[in-house]
Every structure is written in C-alpha cells, then in structure tokens.
Amino acid sequence: MVTYIADETKAPQIENPEKITAKDLAEMVKQMRHNQRRCQRNPTPEKLATLESWERKVDAVVAVLTDTQMKLF
C-alpha cells in the first residue's frame, strides 16, 4: 500500500483559530493545494475525504481572520 506525505502530516491544531500564525496558515493552504492536485489526478474516496478535511480547516481559519462582526461580549 502506498502512503502519501499528506496522509501522515497532521494539521496544526485549530483549537483557537485566532492564534494561528501566517506560517501555520501557509502550511495549511500548501497541504490543501497538494491534496486538491492529488484528487484531480486520481480521485478516490479517501483522497476526497482528506481534501474536504483540509478545506474545512482552512475555511475555519480564514473565517476567523476575515470576521468583521463586532463582538459585544
């Protein structure tokens, strides 16, 4: 069985997305793009699940970084 780097690489913990550094975000986007290319070449359910996981993680961080809603409490 072939093992891919993206399968072994763990995403930075997103327990507090407000404290993600630019370097962490860049690494997450890099992994997401890598998985997008893998899915385009040879889509499988496992690769698609990995891709969707990375996309959700990146979207969560971007949502926090671009949130313009005023926090009252």
CHARMM-style PDB file with segment names, atoms N, HN, CA, C and O in Angstrom:
ATOM      1  N   MET     1       0.836  -1.181   0.000  1.00  0.00      PROA
ATOM      2  CA  MET     1       0.000   0.000   0.000  1.00  0.00      PROA
ATOM      3  C   MET     1       0.882   1.247   0.000  1.00  0.00      PROA
ATOM      4  O   MET     1       1.865   1.320   0.738  1.00  0.00      PROA
ATOM      5  N   VAL     2       0.532   2.204  -0.814  1.00  0.00      PROA
ATOM      6  HN  VAL     2      -0.266   2.145  -1.414  1.00  0.00      PROA
ATOM      7  CA  VAL     2       1.298   3.437  -0.932  1.00  0.00      PROA
ATOM      8  C   VAL     2       0.837   4.412   0.138  1.00  0.00      PROA
ATOM      9  O   VAL     2      -0.364   4.593   0.339  1.00  0.00      PROA
ATOM     10  N   THR     3       1.778   5.036   0.821  1.00  0.00      PROA
ATOM     11  HN  THR     3       2.753   4.888   0.658  1.00  0.00      PROA
ATOM     12  CA  THR     3       1.469   6.041   1.826  1.00  0.00      PROA
ATOM     13  C   THR     3       1.932   7.392   1.318  1.00  0.00      PROA
ATOM     14  O   THR     3       3.065   7.537   0.859  1.00  0.00      PROA
ATOM     15  N   TYR     4       1.067   8.365   1.400  1.00  0.00      PROA
ATOM     16  HN  TYR     4       0.146   8.247   1.773  1.00  0.00      PROA
ATOM     17  CA  TYR     4       1.389   9.702   0.935  1.00  0.00      PROA
ATOM     18  C   TYR     4       1.767  10.590   2.100  1.00  0.00      PROA
ATOM     19  O   TYR     4       1.319  10.378   3.227  1.00  0.00      PROA
ATOM     20  N   ILE     5       2.592  11.585   1.824  1.00  0.00      PROA
ATOM     21  HN  ILE     5       2.956  11.757   0.909  1.00  0.00      PROA
ATOM     22  CA  ILE     5       3.027  12.510   2.856  1.00  0.00      PROA
ATOM     23  C   ILE     5       1.823  13.207   3.485  1.00  0.00      PROA
ATOM     24  O   ILE     5       1.782  13.392   4.702  1.00  0.00      PROA
ATOM     25  N   ALA     6       0.865  13.586   2.683  1.00  0.00      PROA
ATOM     26  HN  ALA     6       0.898  13.435   1.695  1.00  0.00      PROA
ATOM     27  CA  ALA     6      -0.286  14.324   3.201  1.00  0.00      PROA
ATOM     28  C   ALA     6      -1.085  13.485   4.192  1.00  0.00      PROA
ATOM     29  O   ALA     6      -1.717  14.030   5.098  1.00  0.00      PROA
ATOM     30  N   ASP     7      -1.062  12.151   4.025  1.00  0.00      PROA
ATOM     31  HN  ASP     7      -0.549  11.708   3.290  1.00  0.00      PROA
ATOM     32  CA  ASP     7      -1.780  11.294   4.949  1.00  0.00      PROA
ATOM     33  C   ASP     7      -1.100  11.260   6.307  1.00  0.00      PROA
ATOM     34  O   ASP     7      -1.766  11.084   7.327  1.00  0.00      PROA
ATOM     35  N   GLU     8       0.213  11.428   6.333  1.00  0.00      PROA
ATOM     36  HN  GLU     8       0.754  11.572   5.504  1.00  0.00      PROA
ATOM     37  CA  GLU     8       0.965  11.346   7.574  1.00  0.00      PROA
ATOM     38  C   GLU     8       1.108  12.700   8.258  1.00  0.00      PROA
ATOM     39  O   GLU     8       1.338  12.763   9.465  1.00  0.00      PROA
ATOM     40  N   THR     9       0.974  13.777   7.499  1.00  0.00      PROA
ATOM     41  HN  THR     9       0.787  13.726   6.518  1.00  0.00      PROA
ATOM     42  CA  THR     9       1.165  15.117   8.044  1.00  0.00      PROA
ATOM     43  C   THR     9      -0.082  15.525   8.796  1.00  0.00      PROA
ATOM     44  O   THR     9      -1.192  15.449   8.269  1.00  0.00      PROA
ATOM     45  N   LYS    10       0.104  15.954  10.017  1.00  0.00      PROA
ATOM     46  HN  LYS    10       1.006  16.016  10.445  1.00  0.00      PROA
ATOM     47  CA  LYS    10      -1.021  16.397  10.829  1.00  0.00      PROA
ATOM     48  C   LYS    10      -1.193  17.903  10.663  1.00  0.00      PROA
ATOM     49  O   LYS    10      -0.218  18.648  10.565  1.00  0.00      PROA
ATOM     50  N   ALA    11      -2.437  18.330  10.635  1.00  0.00      PROA
ATOM     51  HN  ALA    11      -3.229  17.724  10.714  1.00  0.00      PROA
ATOM     52  CA  ALA    11      -2.730  19.754  10.534  1.00  0.00      PROA
ATOM     53  C   ALA    11      -2.445  20.421  11.866  1.00  0.00      PROA
ATOM     54  O   ALA    11      -2.556  19.787  12.916  1.00  0.00      PROA
ATOM     55  N   PRO    12      -2.080  21.689  11.835  1.00  0.00      PROA
ATOM     56  CA  PRO    12      -1.954  22.412  13.105  1.00  0.00      PROA
ATOM     57  C   PRO    12      -3.284  22.365  13.841  1.00  0.00      PROA
ATOM     58  O   PRO    12      -4.345  22.438  13.222  1.00  0.00      PROA
ATOM     59  N   GLN    13      -3.228  22.245  15.139  1.00  0.00      PROA
ATOM     60  HN  GLN    13      -2.367  22.186  15.643  1.00  0.00      PROA
ATOM     61  CA  GLN    13      -4.458  22.200  15.934  1.00  0.00      PROA
ATOM     62  C   GLN    13      -5.190  23.528  15.801  1.00  0.00      PROA
ATOM     63  O   GLN    13      -4.584  24.595  15.897  1.00  0.00      PROA
ATOM     64  N   ILE    14      -6.475  23.453  15.582  1.00  0.00      PROA
ATOM     65  HN  ILE    14      -6.967  22.586  15.503  1.00  0.00      PROA
ATOM     66  CA  ILE    14      -7.258  24.655  15.380  1.00  0.00      PROA
ATOM     67  C   ILE    14      -8.182  24.854  16.580  1.00  0.00      PROA
ATOM     68  O   ILE    14      -9.348  25.216  16.418  1.00  0.00      PROA
ATOM     69  N   GLU    15      -7.667  24.621  17.764  1.00  0.00      PROA
ATOM     70  HN  GLU    15      -6.720  24.327  17.895  1.00  0.00      PROA
ATOM     71  CA  GLU    15      -8.470  24.827  18.954  1.00  0.00      PROA
ATOM     72  C   GLU    15      -8.769  26.303  19.137  1.00  0.00      PROA
ATOM     73  O   GLU    15      -9.835  26.659  19.639  1.00  0.00      PROA
ATOM     74  N   ASN    16      -7.849  27.166  18.739  1.00  0.00      PROA
ATOM     75  HN  ASN    16      -6.983  26.877  18.331  1.00  0.00      PROA
ATOM     76  CA  ASN    16      -8.052  28.604  18.827  1.00  0.00      PROA
ATOM     77  C   ASN    16      -7.593  29.228  17.506  1.00  0.00      PROA
ATOM     78  O   ASN    16      -6.443  29.653  17.393  1.00  0.00      PROA
ATOM     79  N   PRO    17      -8.479  29.287  16.507  1.00  0.00      PROA
ATOM     80  CA  PRO    17      -8.077  29.779  15.184  1.00  0.00      PROA
ATOM     81  C   PRO    17      -7.549  31.203  15.191  1.00  0.00      PROA
ATOM     82  O   PRO    17      -6.836  31.595  14.267  1.00  0.00      PROA
ATOM     83  N   GLU    18      -7.879  31.983  16.206  1.00  0.00      PROA
ATOM     84  HN  GLU    18      -8.458  31.664  16.956  1.00  0.00      PROA
ATOM     85  CA  GLU    18      -7.406  33.361  16.257  1.00  0.00      PROA
ATOM     86  C   GLU    18      -5.905  33.436  16.500  1.00  0.00      PROA
ATOM     87  O   GLU    18      -5.295  34.476  16.251  1.00  0.00      PROA
ATOM     88  N   LYS    19      -5.302  32.364  16.979  1.00  0.00      PROA
ATOM     89  HN  LYS    19      -5.798  31.519  17.181  1.00  0.00      PROA
ATOM     90  CA  LYS    19      -3.875  32.366  17.283  1.00  0.00      PROA
ATOM     91  C   LYS    19      -3.039  31.636  16.234  1.00  0.00      PROA
ATOM     92  O   LYS    19      -1.862  31.360  16.468  1.00  0.00      PROA
ATOM     93  N   ILE    20      -3.623  31.324  15.099  1.00  0.00      PROA
ATOM     94  HN  ILE    20      -4.580  31.547  14.909  1.00  0.00      PROA
ATOM     95  CA  ILE    20      -2.890  30.692  14.005  1.00  0.00      PROA
ATOM     96  C   ILE    20      -1.967  31.737  13.396  1.00  0.00      PROA
ATOM     97  O   ILE    20      -2.390  32.859  13.117  1.00  0.00      PROA
ATOM     98  N   THR    21      -0.719  31.372  13.192  1.00  0.00      PROA
ATOM     99  HN  THR    21      -0.376  30.461  13.419  1.00  0.00      PROA
ATOM    100  CA  THR    21       0.239  32.305  12.593  1.00  0.00      PROA
ATOM    101  C   THR    21       0.134  32.246  11.073  1.00  0.00      PROA
ATOM    102  O   THR    21      -0.470  31.331  10.513  1.00  0.00      PROA
ATOM    103  N   ALA    22       0.726  33.226  10.423  1.00  0.00      PROA
ATOM    104  HN  ALA    22       1.217  33.970  10.877  1.00  0.00      PROA
ATOM    105  CA  ALA    22       0.741  33.248   8.957  1.00  0.00      PROA
ATOM    106  C   ALA    22       1.468  32.011   8.428  1.00  0.00      PROA
ATOM    107  O   ALA    22       1.082  31.450   7.403  1.00  0.00      PROA
ATOM    108  N   LYS    23       2.518  31.590   9.129  1.00  0.00      PROA
ATOM    109  HN  LYS    23       2.832  32.046   9.962  1.00  0.00      PROA
ATOM    110  CA  LYS    23       3.260  30.397   8.705  1.00  0.00      PROA
ATOM    111  C   LYS    23       2.377  29.152   8.798  1.00  0.00      PROA
ATOM    112  O   LYS    23       2.413  28.300   7.910  1.00  0.00      PROA
ATOM    113  N   ASP    24       1.587  29.042   9.869  1.00  0.00      PROA
ATOM    114  HN  ASP    24       1.558  29.734  10.590  1.00  0.00      PROA
ATOM    115  CA  ASP    24       0.673  27.905  10.016  1.00  0.00      PROA
ATOM    116  C   ASP    24      -0.376  27.908   8.908  1.00  0.00      PROA
ATOM    117  O   ASP    24      -0.672  26.866   8.323  1.00  0.00      PROA
ATOM    118  N   LEU    25      -0.933  29.079   8.626  1.00  0.00      PROA
ATOM    119  HN  LEU    25      -0.692  29.925   9.101  1.00  0.00      PROA
ATOM    120  CA  LEU    25      -1.933  29.188   7.571  1.00  0.00      PROA
ATOM    121  C   LEU    25      -1.337  28.828   6.218  1.00  0.00      PROA
ATOM    122  O   LEU    25      -1.974  28.131   5.427  1.00  0.00      PROA
ATOM    123  N   ALA    26      -0.125  29.292   5.943  1.00  0.00      PROA
ATOM    124  HN  ALA    26       0.393  29.857   6.585  1.00  0.00      PROA
ATOM    125  CA  ALA    26       0.536  28.962   4.677  1.00  0.00      PROA
ATOM    126  C   ALA    26       0.749  27.462   4.560  1.00  0.00      PROA
ATOM    127  O   ALA    26       0.562  26.897   3.482  1.00  0.00      PROA
ATOM    128  N   GLU    27       1.134  26.809   5.645  1.00  0.00      PROA
ATOM    129  HN  GLU    27       1.285  27.268   6.520  1.00  0.00      PROA
ATOM    130  CA  GLU    27       1.327  25.350   5.616  1.00  0.00      PROA
ATOM    131  C   GLU    27       0.002  24.628   5.380  1.00  0.00      PROA
ATOM    132  O   GLU    27      -0.048  23.638   4.650  1.00  0.00      PROA
ATOM    133  N   MET    28      -1.054  25.119   5.988  1.00  0.00      PROA
ATOM    134  HN  MET    28      -1.014  25.923   6.580  1.00  0.00      PROA
ATOM    135  CA  MET    28      -2.364  24.508   5.784  1.00  0.00      PROA
ATOM    136  C   MET    28      -2.813  24.646   4.330  1.00  0.00      PROA
ATOM    137  O   MET    28      -3.323  23.694   3.739  1.00  0.00      PROA
ATOM    138  N   VAL    29      -2.620  25.835   3.758  1.00  0.00      PROA
ATOM    139  HN  VAL    29      -2.206  26.609   4.237  1.00  0.00      PROA
ATOM    140  CA  VAL    29      -3.000  26.055   2.355  1.00  0.00      PROA
ATOM    141  C   VAL    29      -2.149  25.186   1.441  1.00  0.00      PROA
ATOM    142  O   VAL    29      -2.651  24.638   0.460  1.00  0.00      PROA
ATOM    143  N   LYS    30      -0.866  25.056   1.757  1.00  0.00      PROA
ATOM    144  HN  LYS    30      -0.459  25.501   2.554  1.00  0.00      PROA
ATOM    145  CA  LYS    30       0.031  24.202   0.972  1.00  0.00      PROA
ATOM    146  C   LYS    30      -0.481  22.759   0.967  1.00  0.00      PROA
ATOM    147  O   LYS    30      -0.536  22.121  -0.085  1.00  0.00      PROA
ATOM    148  N   GLN    31      -0.852  22.250   2.137  1.00  0.00      PROA
ATOM    149  HN  GLN    31      -0.807  22.768   2.991  1.00  0.00      PROA
ATOM    150  CA  GLN    31      -1.366  20.885   2.218  1.00  0.00      PROA
ATOM    151  C   GLN    31      -2.698  20.745   1.482  1.00  0.00      PROA
ATOM    152  O   GLN    31      -2.943  19.736   0.821  1.00  0.00      PROA
ATOM    153  N   MET    32      -3.551  21.751   1.598  1.00  0.00      PROA
ATOM    154  HN  MET    32      -3.352  22.571   2.136  1.00  0.00      PROA
ATOM    155  CA  MET    32      -4.832  21.713   0.909  1.00  0.00      PROA
ATOM    156  C   MET    32      -4.628  21.663  -0.604  1.00  0.00      PROA
ATOM    157  O   MET    32      -5.257  20.857  -1.289  1.00  0.00      PROA
ATOM    158  N   ARG    33      -3.747  22.527  -1.128  1.00  0.00      PROA
ATOM    159  HN  ARG    33      -3.237  23.182  -0.571  1.00  0.00      PROA
ATOM    160  CA  ARG    33      -3.479  22.549  -2.569  1.00  0.00      PROA
ATOM    161  C   ARG    33      -2.871  21.233  -3.045  1.00  0.00      PROA
ATOM    162  O   ARG    33      -3.206  20.747  -4.125  1.00  0.00      PROA
ATOM    163  N   HSD    34      -1.977  20.657  -2.242  1.00  0.00      PROA
ATOM    164  HN  HSD    34      -1.705  21.052  -1.364  1.00  0.00      PROA
ATOM    165  CA  HSD    34      -1.385  19.359  -2.574  1.00  0.00      PROA
ATOM    166  C   HSD    34      -2.489  18.307  -2.720  1.00  0.00      PROA
ATOM    167  O   HSD    34      -2.490  17.523  -3.669  1.00  0.00      PROA
ATOM    168  N   ASN    35      -3.416  18.301  -1.779  1.00  0.00      PROA
ATOM    169  HN  ASN    35      -3.415  18.937  -1.008  1.00  0.00      PROA
ATOM    170  CA  ASN    35      -4.499  17.326  -1.821  1.00  0.00      PROA
ATOM    171  C   ASN    35      -5.477  17.599  -2.960  1.00  0.00      PROA
ATOM    172  O   ASN    35      -6.062  16.663  -3.503  1.00  0.00      PROA
ATOM    173  N   GLN    36      -5.661  18.858  -3.327  1.00  0.00      PROA
ATOM    174  HN  GLN    36      -5.185  19.618  -2.885  1.00  0.00      PROA
ATOM    175  CA  GLN    36      -6.503  19.168  -4.484  1.00  0.00      PROA
ATOM    176  C   GLN    36      -5.897  18.586  -5.756  1.00  0.00      PROA
ATOM    177  O   GLN    36      -6.607  18.012  -6.582  1.00  0.00      PROA
ATOM    178  N   ARG    37      -4.581  18.737  -5.911  1.00  0.00      PROA
ATOM    179  HN  ARG    37      -4.005  19.203  -5.240  1.00  0.00      PROA
ATOM    180  CA  ARG    37      -3.915  18.173  -7.100  1.00  0.00      PROA
ATOM    181  C   ARG    37      -4.003  16.652  -7.104  1.00  0.00      PROA
ATOM    182  O   ARG    37      -4.217  16.050  -8.156  1.00  0.00      PROA
ATOM    183  N   ARG    38      -3.841  16.021  -5.938  1.00  0.00      PROA
ATOM    184  HN  ARG    38      -3.667  16.510  -5.084  1.00  0.00      PROA
ATOM    185  CA  ARG    38      -3.948  14.561  -5.857  1.00  0.00      PROA
ATOM    186  C   ARG    38      -5.333  14.100  -6.273  1.00  0.00      PROA
ATOM    187  O   ARG    38      -5.471  13.105  -6.985  1.00  0.00      PROA
ATOM    188  N   CYS    39      -6.360  14.815  -5.835  1.00  0.00      PROA
ATOM    189  HN  CYS    39      -6.248  15.624  -5.257  1.00  0.00      PROA
ATOM    190  CA  CYS    39      -7.737  14.432  -6.164  1.00  0.00      PROA
ATOM    191  C   CYS    39      -8.029  14.602  -7.647  1.00  0.00      PROA
ATOM    192  O   CYS    39      -8.781  13.821  -8.229  1.00  0.00      PROA
ATOM    193  N   GLN    40      -7.439  15.618  -8.256  1.00  0.00      PROA
ATOM    194  HN  GLN    40      -6.828  16.253  -7.783  1.00  0.00      PROA
ATOM    195  CA  GLN    40      -7.666  15.836  -9.683  1.00  0.00      PROA
ATOM    196  C   GLN    40      -7.032  14.727 -10.512  1.00  0.00      PROA
ATOM    197  O   GLN    40      -7.595  14.300 -11.520  1.00  0.00      PROA
ATOM    198  N   ARG    41      -5.859  14.261 -10.088  1.00  0.00      PROA
ATOM    199  HN  ARG    41      -5.402  14.608  -9.269  1.00  0.00      PROA
ATOM    200  CA  ARG    41      -5.166  13.214 -10.851  1.00  0.00      PROA
ATOM    201  C   ARG    41      -5.856  11.870 -10.753  1.00  0.00      PROA
ATOM    202  O   ARG    41      -6.052  11.193 -11.762  1.00  0.00      PROA
ATOM    203  N   ASN    42      -6.228  11.480  -9.541  1.00  0.00      PROA
ATOM    204  HN  ASN    42      -6.069  12.030  -8.721  1.00  0.00      PROA
ATOM    205  CA  ASN    42      -6.786  10.154  -9.335  1.00  0.00      PROA
ATOM    206  C   ASN    42      -7.719  10.184  -8.137  1.00  0.00      PROA
ATOM    207  O   ASN    42      -7.315   9.830  -7.030  1.00  0.00      PROA
ATOM    208  N   PRO    43      -8.959  10.601  -8.343  1.00  0.00      PROA
ATOM    209  CA  PRO    43      -9.871  10.737  -7.208  1.00  0.00      PROA
ATOM    210  C   PRO    43     -10.252   9.387  -6.596  1.00  0.00      PROA
ATOM    211  O   PRO    43     -10.607   8.446  -7.305  1.00  0.00      PROA
ATOM    212  N   THR    44     -10.172   9.316  -5.292  1.00  0.00      PROA
ATOM    213  HN  THR    44      -9.883  10.081  -4.716  1.00  0.00      PROA
ATOM    214  CA  THR    44     -10.643   8.160  -4.528  1.00  0.00      PROA
ATOM    215  C   THR    44     -11.408   8.704  -3.327  1.00  0.00      PROA
ATOM    216  O   THR    44     -11.225   9.864  -2.957  1.00  0.00      PROA
ATOM    217  N   PRO    45     -12.249   7.899  -2.720  1.00  0.00      PROA
ATOM    218  CA  PRO    45     -12.981   8.386  -1.541  1.00  0.00      PROA
ATOM    219  C   PRO    45     -12.060   8.844  -0.408  1.00  0.00      PROA
ATOM    220  O   PRO    45     -12.374   9.811   0.287  1.00  0.00      PROA
ATOM    221  N   GLU    46     -10.936   8.165  -0.214  1.00  0.00      PROA
ATOM    222  HN  GLU    46     -10.681   7.379  -0.778  1.00  0.00      PROA
ATOM    223  CA  GLU    46     -10.003   8.536   0.846  1.00  0.00      PROA
ATOM    224  C   GLU    46      -9.357   9.891   0.561  1.00  0.00      PROA
ATOM    225  O   GLU    46      -9.247  10.734   1.451  1.00  0.00      PROA
ATOM    226  N   LYS    47      -8.934  10.090  -0.678  1.00  0.00      PROA
ATOM    227  HN  LYS    47      -9.023   9.405  -1.401  1.00  0.00      PROA
ATOM    228  CA  LYS    47      -8.314  11.363  -1.050  1.00  0.00      PROA
ATOM    229  C   LYS    47      -9.326  12.493  -0.964  1.00  0.00      PROA
ATOM    230  O   LYS    47      -8.991  13.595  -0.528  1.00  0.00      PROA
ATOM    231  N   LEU    48     -10.547  12.232  -1.372  1.00  0.00      PROA
ATOM    232  HN  LEU    48     -10.819  11.337  -1.726  1.00  0.00      PROA
ATOM    233  CA  LEU    48     -11.580  13.251  -1.308  1.00  0.00      PROA
ATOM    234  C   LEU    48     -11.888  13.623   0.147  1.00  0.00      PROA
ATOM    235  O   LEU    48     -12.083  14.799   0.456  1.00  0.00      PROA
ATOM    236  N   ALA    49     -11.932  12.645   1.027  1.00  0.00      PROA
ATOM    237  HN  ALA    49     -11.774  11.690   0.776  1.00  0.00      PROA
ATOM    238  CA  ALA    49     -12.179  12.917   2.444  1.00  0.00      PROA
ATOM    239  C   ALA    49     -11.050  13.751   3.039  1.00  0.00      PROA
ATOM    240  O   ALA    49     -11.301  14.668   3.820  1.00  0.00      PROA
ATOM    241  N   THR    50      -9.803  13.438   2.673  1.00  0.00      PROA
ATOM    242  HN  THR    50      -9.599  12.693   2.038  1.00  0.00      PROA
ATOM    243  CA  THR    50      -8.662  14.202   3.157  1.00  0.00      PROA
ATOM    244  C   THR    50      -8.733  15.636   2.648  1.00  0.00      PROA
ATOM    245  O   THR    50      -8.505  16.581   3.403  1.00  0.00      PROA
ATOM    246  N   LEU    51      -9.046  15.794   1.376  1.00  0.00      PROA
ATOM    247  HN  LEU    51      -9.231  15.027   0.762  1.00  0.00      PROA
ATOM    248  CA  LEU    51      -9.172  17.126   0.782  1.00  0.00      PROA
ATOM    249  C   LEU    51     -10.257  17.940   1.484  1.00  0.00      PROA
ATOM    250  O   LEU    51     -10.039  19.099   1.835  1.00  0.00      PROA
ATOM    251  N   GLU    52     -11.410  17.339   1.685  1.00  0.00      PROA
ATOM    252  HN  GLU    52     -11.587  16.397   1.401  1.00  0.00      PROA
ATOM    253  CA  GLU    52     -12.509  18.063   2.320  1.00  0.00      PROA
ATOM    254  C   GLU    52     -12.152  18.464   3.745  1.00  0.00      PROA
ATOM    255  O   GLU    52     -12.554  19.532   4.208  1.00  0.00      PROA
ATOM    256  N   SER    53     -11.401  17.619   4.441  1.00  0.00      PROA
ATOM    257  HN  SER    53     -11.075  16.752   4.064  1.00  0.00      PROA
ATOM    258  CA  SER    53     -10.959  17.942   5.797  1.00  0.00      PROA
ATOM    259  C   SER    53     -10.048  19.167   5.800  1.00  0.00      PROA
ATOM    260  O   SER    53     -10.216  20.070   6.620  1.00  0.00      PROA
ATOM    261  N   TRP    54      -9.080  19.196   4.874  1.00  0.00      PROA
ATOM    262  HN  TRP    54      -8.944  18.463   4.208  1.00  0.00      PROA
ATOM    263  CA  TRP    54      -8.168  20.342   4.793  1.00  0.00      PROA
ATOM    264  C   TRP    54      -8.926  21.604   4.407  1.00  0.00      PROA
ATOM    265  O   TRP    54      -8.653  22.676   4.946  1.00  0.00      PROA
ATOM    266  N   GLU    55      -9.881  21.490   3.475  1.00  0.00      PROA
ATOM    267  HN  GLU    55     -10.103  20.619   3.037  1.00  0.00      PROA
ATOM    268  CA  GLU    55     -10.645  22.666   3.062  1.00  0.00      PROA
ATOM    269  C   GLU    55     -11.454  23.226   4.227  1.00  0.00      PROA
ATOM    270  O   GLU    55     -11.534  24.444   4.384  1.00  0.00      PROA
ATOM    271  N   ARG    56     -12.057  22.360   5.049  1.00  0.00      PROA
ATOM    272  HN  ARG    56     -11.992  21.371   4.921  1.00  0.00      PROA
ATOM    273  CA  ARG    56     -12.807  22.831   6.210  1.00  0.00      PROA
ATOM    274  C   ARG    56     -11.894  23.549   7.202  1.00  0.00      PROA
ATOM    275  O   ARG    56     -12.269  24.579   7.762  1.00  0.00      PROA
ATOM    276  N   LYS    57     -10.692  23.004   7.420  1.00  0.00      PROA
ATOM    277  HN  LYS    57     -10.387  22.167   6.965  1.00  0.00      PROA
ATOM    278  CA  LYS    57      -9.752  23.616   8.365  1.00  0.00      PROA
ATOM    279  C   LYS    57      -9.306  24.993   7.878  1.00  0.00      PROA
ATOM    280  O   LYS    57      -9.268  25.948   8.653  1.00  0.00      PROA
ATOM    281  N   VAL    58      -8.972  25.088   6.604  1.00  0.00      PROA
ATOM    282  HN  VAL    58      -9.003  24.312   5.974  1.00  0.00      PROA
ATOM    283  CA  VAL    58      -8.531  26.367   6.051  1.00  0.00      PROA
ATOM    284  C   VAL    58      -9.693  27.364   6.063  1.00  0.00      PROA
ATOM    285  O   VAL    58      -9.505  28.532   6.403  1.00  0.00      PROA
ATOM    286  N   ASP    59     -10.875  26.912   5.699  1.00  0.00      PROA
ATOM    287  HN  ASP    59     -11.028  25.963   5.423  1.00  0.00      PROA
ATOM    288  CA  ASP    59     -12.037  27.802   5.711  1.00  0.00      PROA
ATOM    289  C   ASP    59     -12.327  28.328   7.114  1.00  0.00      PROA
ATOM    290  O   ASP    59     -12.698  29.491   7.271  1.00  0.00      PROA
ATOM    291  N   ALA    60     -12.165  27.497   8.120  1.00  0.00      PROA
ATOM    292  HN  ALA    60     -11.864  26.552   7.993  1.00  0.00      PROA
ATOM    293  CA  ALA    60     -12.417  27.928   9.500  1.00  0.00      PROA
ATOM    294  C   ALA    60     -11.447  29.026   9.912  1.00  0.00      PROA
ATOM    295  O   ALA    60     -11.847  30.003  10.545  1.00  0.00      PROA
ATOM    296  N   VAL    61     -10.185  28.874   9.560  1.00  0.00      PROA
ATOM    297  HN  VAL    61      -9.861  28.080   9.046  1.00  0.00      PROA
ATOM    298  CA  VAL    61      -9.191  29.887   9.919  1.00  0.00      PROA
ATOM    299  C   VAL    61      -9.447  31.178   9.147  1.00  0.00      PROA
ATOM    300  O   VAL    61      -9.386  32.264   9.722  1.00  0.00      PROA
ATOM    301  N   VAL    62      -9.729  31.070   7.864  1.00  0.00      PROA
ATOM    302  HN  VAL    62      -9.779  30.187   7.396  1.00  0.00      PROA
ATOM    303  CA  VAL    62      -9.998  32.258   7.050  1.00  0.00      PROA
ATOM    304  C   VAL    62     -11.242  32.981   7.567  1.00  0.00      PROA
ATOM    305  O   VAL    62     -11.272  34.211   7.592  1.00  0.00      PROA
ATOM    306  N   ALA    63     -12.260  32.238   7.976  1.00  0.00      PROA
ATOM    307  HN  ALA    63     -12.236  31.239   7.955  1.00  0.00      PROA
ATOM    308  CA  ALA    63     -13.474  32.862   8.505  1.00  0.00      PROA
ATOM    309  C   ALA    63     -13.165  33.675   9.749  1.00  0.00      PROA
ATOM    310  O   ALA    63     -13.707  34.766   9.923  1.00  0.00      PROA
ATOM    311  N   VAL    64     -12.309  33.165  10.612  1.00  0.00      PROA
ATOM    312  HN  VAL    64     -11.869  32.278  10.471  1.00  0.00      PROA
ATOM    313  CA  VAL    64     -11.942  33.908  11.827  1.00  0.00      PROA
ATOM    314  C   VAL    64     -11.119  35.136  11.468  1.00  0.00      PROA
ATOM    315  O   VAL    64     -11.338  36.214  12.021  1.00  0.00      PROA
ATOM    316  N   LEU    65     -10.180  34.982  10.550  1.00  0.00      PROA
ATOM    317  HN  LEU    65     -10.002  34.107  10.101  1.00  0.00      PROA
ATOM    318  CA  LEU    65      -9.307  36.098  10.191  1.00  0.00      PROA
ATOM    319  C   LEU    65     -10.038  37.219   9.472  1.00  0.00      PROA
ATOM    320  O   LEU    65      -9.644  38.380   9.578  1.00  0.00      PROA
ATOM    321  N   THR    66     -11.087  36.894   8.750  1.00  0.00      PROA
ATOM    322  HN  THR    66     -11.407  35.951   8.664  1.00  0.00      PROA
ATOM    323  CA  THR    66     -11.817  37.902   7.974  1.00  0.00      PROA
ATOM    324  C   THR    66     -13.120  38.324   8.632  1.00  0.00      PROA
ATOM    325  O   THR    66     -13.898  39.067   8.034  1.00  0.00      PROA
ATOM    326  N   ASP    67     -13.372  37.865   9.851  1.00  0.00      PROA
ATOM    327  HN  ASP    67     -12.740  37.261  10.337  1.00  0.00      PROA
ATOM    328  CA  ASP    67     -14.592  38.200  10.554  1.00  0.00      PROA
ATOM    329  C   ASP    67     -14.600  39.680  10.921  1.00  0.00      PROA
ATOM    330  O   ASP    67     -13.729  40.153  11.652  1.00  0.00      PROA
ATOM    331  N   THR    68     -15.587  40.402  10.409  1.00  0.00      PROA
ATOM    332  HN  THR    68     -16.294  40.017   9.815  1.00  0.00      PROA
ATOM    333  CA  THR    68     -15.678  41.831  10.712  1.00  0.00      PROA
ATOM    334  C   THR    68     -16.826  42.134  11.647  1.00  0.00      PROA
ATOM    335  O   THR    68     -17.112  43.296  11.936  1.00  0.00      PROA
ATOM    336  N   GLN    69     -17.488  41.087  12.122  1.00  0.00      PROA
ATOM    337  HN  GLN    69     -17.256  40.143  11.887  1.00  0.00      PROA
ATOM    338  CA  GLN    69     -18.591  41.261  13.059  1.00  0.00      PROA
ATOM    339  C   GLN    69     -18.077  41.816  14.380  1.00  0.00      PROA
ATOM    340  O   GLN    69     -17.117  41.288  14.943  1.00  0.00      PROA
ATOM    341  N   MET    70     -18.699  42.862  14.873  1.00  0.00      PROA
ATOM    342  HN  MET    70     -19.478  43.290  14.416  1.00  0.00      PROA
ATOM    343  CA  MET    70     -18.275  43.452  16.144  1.00  0.00      PROA
ATOM    344  C   MET    70     -18.691  42.508  17.282  1.00  0.00      PROA
ATOM    345  O   MET    70     -19.829  42.042  17.336  1.00  0.00      PROA
ATOM    346  N   LYS    71     -17.762  42.245  18.167  1.00  0.00      PROA
ATOM    347  HN  LYS    71     -16.838  42.624  18.123  1.00  0.00      PROA
ATOM    348  CA  LYS    71     -18.048  41.390  19.303  1.00  0.00      PROA
ATOM    349  C   LYS    71     -18.448  42.259  20.484  1.00  0.00      PROA
ATOM    350  O   LYS    71     -17.666  43.099  20.929  1.00  0.00      PROA
ATOM    351  N   LEU    72     -19.655  42.068  20.992  1.00  0.00      PROA
ATOM    352  HN  LEU    72     -20.291  41.386  20.630  1.00  0.00      PROA
ATOM    353  CA  LEU    72     -20.147  42.867  22.103  1.00  0.00      PROA
ATOM    354  C   LEU    72     -19.733  42.273  23.447  1.00  0.00      PROA
ATOM    355  O   LEU    72     -19.384  43.014  24.366  1.00  0.00      PROA
ATOM    356  N   PHE    73     -19.767  40.973  23.570  1.00  0.00      PROA
ATOM    357  HN  PHE    73     -20.051  40.371  22.823  1.00  0.00      PROA
ATOM    358  CA  PHE    73     -19.465  40.323  24.849  1.00  0.00      PROA
ATOM    359  C   PHE    73     -18.400  39.272  24.695  1.00  0.00      PROA
ATOM    360  OT1 PHE    73     -18.024  38.627  25.674  1.00  0.00      PROA
TER     361      PHE     73
END
